[in-house]
Amino acid sequence: MEIDPAITKFFGDILKPIVTSAVQDAIKQDPEPPADEYIKVKEACQILKCSEPTFYAHVNQGNIKLKKNGHSSLVNKRKLLQDLESGKLSLRKDKHRR
């Protein structure tokens, strides 16, 4: 059974822009940031001047997002600094930290 070339052209004309647009959208999406933009939890705590329990309390509240890399938890440094600077992330001082 042969498909009429007019039908093939008709559907090709319809599908080509849809597929092209989908591919271009997929290419435009931001690739994952380089690994050097992620820092360990201890480094994030130093930047934020908070303890690890305070840090993880913010993670549990959804204020900070972690990325797992094997057994390590990593934080996007740029996002952390942006949230801190914009006031989206506000940290209170630890009661027992000196």
N, C-alpha and C positions, 0 to 999 in steps of 0.2 A: 504494500500500500504506500503510494507516494503522497507526500504533502504538497499541496499546490504552492508554487513559489510566491504567489501573491500573498498567501496566508503567512508564510515564513517571513516575508518582508514586512508585512503589517505588524506582526508580533515583535519582530526585531526592532522596528521603529519605536514601538511602545516600551519595550524592555531596556533598550540601550541607555536612555537617559536615566532611568531608575537605577540601574546597576552602576552607571558611572557616578551618579550622585552619592550612592551608598559607599562606593570605594573612596571617593574624595573625602567624605565625612570621616571615614575610618582613618584615613591618612592624617587628617587635620587634628585628630585627638592628640592631646599632649602625651608624649611618651613618659614612662616612669622616670622620675628625677634620678640623676646619678646617685650612686651609693654614698658618695661623700657628703650628700646633703642630709643624710640620716645620722643621728647620734644616739648613743646609748642612754639609758635612763639616768645613770649617774651623772653624765654630762648635762643632761637636761635639768636635773636637780640643782647642779651648780649654777647654771644660767639663771634659773628661777629662784635660787637661794631658798630652797625648801627641802624638807626631808623626803625620803622615798615614800613613807606612808601618806604624806600630804599629796605627793605627786600622783600616787595610785588612787587616792580619793577623787582627784580631778578626772582621772581616766574613767573610774566607775561612774562618775556623774555625766560623762560624755563630753567634757570640756577639752580633753586631750585625746587624740587618737594614736594608737600604737600600731606598728607593723611588725609582724613576727618574721624573723629570719632564723630558721632553725630553732634553737633554744633561746635566742636573744630577742629582746623587745627593743624596737628602734622607734625614734621620734623624728618627724620631719622638722629639721632645725628652722628652716625658713618660715614654715607655717607657725611654729611655736613662737618665734620672735614677732611675727606679724600679729598674732592673737594677743600677745603680751603688750605690744605697742599700741594696738587699737583699743585696748581695754576690754576686749572680749574675754580675756583670761585674766582674772584678778586673783591674786594669792594673798591670803592673810599670813601674817608672820606665825611661825610655829611657836607655841607657848614655851617649849623646852629647849629651843635651839639658841645657842649662844653666838 
